[in-house]
Amino acid sequence: MSKVVDTEQKRSWVSIIVMVLLCILWLIPTFGLLVTSFRNIDLINGSGWWTGLLGPFTAENYAGVFTKTDMGTSFINSFAVAVPATIIPITLAAFAAYAFTFLDFKGRDFLFVTIVAVMVVPAQVALQPMLDMLGPRGINISGQYVSVWLLHAGFGMPLAVYTLRNYMTTLPRSIIESAKVDGASHFQTFWKLVFPMSMPAIAGFAILQFLWVWNDLLIAMMFLKPQNATVIVSLAGIMGTQGQGWELLTAGAFISMLVPMAIFFGMQRFFVRGMTSGAVKG
Amino acid sequence: MSAATVAASGPPTTDKAQTAADPKRILVGAVTMIAVGWFIGNGFLALAYYPQWFAVGMPVFDKIIQALLAMVLGIGGAVLFFYCMNVFVEGLPGRLGQFLMPYAWILPGYFTIGLLLLYPAIQTVNYSLANEDSTAYVTPIYKNFQDVFADEGFTRTIGNNLLWLLIVPATTVVIGLLVAVLADRLSPKGESISKAMMFMPMAISFVGASTIWGFIYDYQSGDTQIGLLNAIVTAVGGEAQSWLTIDRFALNSMLLMVIVVWLQVGYAMVLLSTAIKNVPEDTLEAARIDGASELKIFFLVVIPQMKGTIITVFVTVFIMVMKIFDIVYVMTNGNFKTNVIANMFFQELFVQRNAGKASAIVVILLIAVIPVLIYQVRHFKREEAER
């Protein structure tokens, strides 16, 4: 019995209808926000968005976000924060994962188990000690990007090592052995073979970490000075300001979602892989 | 696959021949390694202390330059550092080099974990016994914990967290399972489209999701309601409400939980969907031949075979809910009896400015995480044994 016939059999009208309803239910909140962000401020406050599905639409809210709030700068900040905070931990983690997979050493299992364990430790644990260490009482770099890169590198590291190591154990051992026979050093084996071969796992984790950093509020809010604030911090700021209404908030929310959405629709396969491999992040 | 991993975890088969020490390699390796390390460290510090050095006067470009420099420093520096370290270790006499090499490879990664997670965990416990600016220990030593437990808001906060833990992970798994089962019965195209729609919220931040749902819960004092929830309620003849202020039966907390469920169902669905497809068809056939109903088959045959995945999803959502912060912070800031531990910590640290009490709250959170942590390690060890 082939798989296709199977699916045909199982298909039923009930599941189609329920699924369509669920999808609509899941999309409506975002859709409502999208429609609202393109409506004039008076229309937003005068009637529900569902009455304005056919327009008139305007882009003035988006223009307003860039002129009335610092969302424009924040957008650049988010990139400046998220890209290094994604790539640096992956580089370090890849080396560590190689050692955990292909080298044998005393205490390896213990060290790896501690990595598995700290994956569930909440980031809150580190915040007060880190404020002390990176703040004026320590080396005084809080407020700058550097502090946030460091924090995200640390918090992303356990999962990065774990994910990459799990992937590396599935690589064909024979290729690495033959490289060794050819006289390649571990550094060459890693750089020329294992690192390129691990690209699917690296891409999966990179997307996960990038989104995690991009979408983070707590660390960005605590460790970045206002000029360096990310879009999420700015959005939370607009939310907190009573005077600024839905026209800025809806447009601002969409600007903050732009990059994650592009990643989602452009790289869905890697995105799903990253999300599913990051099952247990703390 | 198992053959490969057995080989991978076995002892290295490389030559353990005694190669002599190579002083030149050791020297060059050590000096360059230290130089590179020094340069990376100071480079990053310079980015923080003297951003003007790397500025061209246009804020946009300055930020991009900083990020690019960081990547060059971070990646280039790391690779160069490892290369120099490799030179150094290979210069060492055979056995010593073989011995040290693995530790050298895990050092930068492990150091970061130590600095950002292990050290702070200990320091937080330390601070939880100290005063509000962490300059001296309090007397009695457990005073902060006493204060936390005496705080009447704390009991409610813990209660709220328990409610979150009771409702959100289970609801997410159940809806995720429902969606996974239904999607499995659609045509391949319908399945992939509907899955993408359900999964899409995973890309949205908690703050973005709060904006989206805040708009649904919106309440206007006049006659027109622009929030969807109030519009529906008034359309069926009800009274418009300011939903997030209603703490009766913890209604407002539950409305916040809806946001998390909405965000996480897609994740649960993707994992559970894979698990459903991995349930062997012949076990279902056998049950059908025995005359079991579809419902019975689902609960007695399918579910037990995907127990592992269900637990993984449950634990992941559980951990996330334990430290839930963003949504409560931006939606109600813990007012109207919706406070949770992570937000209480934040308020204690930044509003009350009491680092001691804030740390005590985190220690309580840390203790609460320990059972999950033990489960996690056990689960990992079991999985490794099965490889």
Interface residues (C-beta under 8 A of the other chain):
Chain A: M1 D6 T7 K10 R11 S12 S15 I16 V18 M19 V20 L22 C23 W26 L27 I28 P29 T30 G32 L33 T36 I44 N45 G46 S47 G48 W49 W50 T73 I76 N77 F79 A80 V81 V83 P84 I87 I88 P89 T91 L92 A93 F95 A96 Y98 A99 F100 T101 F102 L103 D104 F105 R108 L111 V113 T114 I115 V116 A117 V118 M119 V120 V121 P122 A123 Q124 V125 A126 L127 Q128 P129 M130 D132 I139 N140 I141 Q144 Y145 V146 S147 W149 L150 L151 A153 G154 F155 M157 P158 A160 V161 T169 T170 L171 P172 R173 E177 K180 S185 H186 F187 W191 L211 W214 N215 D216 L217 L218 Q227 I232 L235 A236 M239 G240 W246 L249 T250 G252 A253 S256 M257 P260 M261 I263 F264 Q268 F271 V272 M275 T276 A279 V280 K281 G282
Chain B: M1 A4 T5 A7 A8 S9 G10 P11 P12 T13 T14 F44 L45 L47 A48 Y49 P51 P59 V60 K63 I64 Q66 A67 A70 M71 G74 I75 A78 V79 F82 Y83 N86 E90 F99 M101 P102 Y103 W105 I106 P108 G109 Y110 T112 I113 L115 L116 L117 L118 Y119 P120 A121 Q123 T124 Y127 S134 V179 V181 L182 A183 D184 R185 L186 S187 P188 G190 S194 A196 M197 M198 F199 M200 P201 M202 A203 I204 S205 F206 V207 G208 S210 T211 I212 W213 G214 F215 I216 D218 Q220 T224 Q225 I226 G227 L228 A231 W262 V265 Y267 V270 L271 T274 E281 T312 V313 V315 T316 I319 M322 K323 F325 D326 Y329 V330 A342 F345 F346 L349 A355 A358 S359 V362 L365 L366 V369 V372 L373 Q376 V377 F380 K381 R387
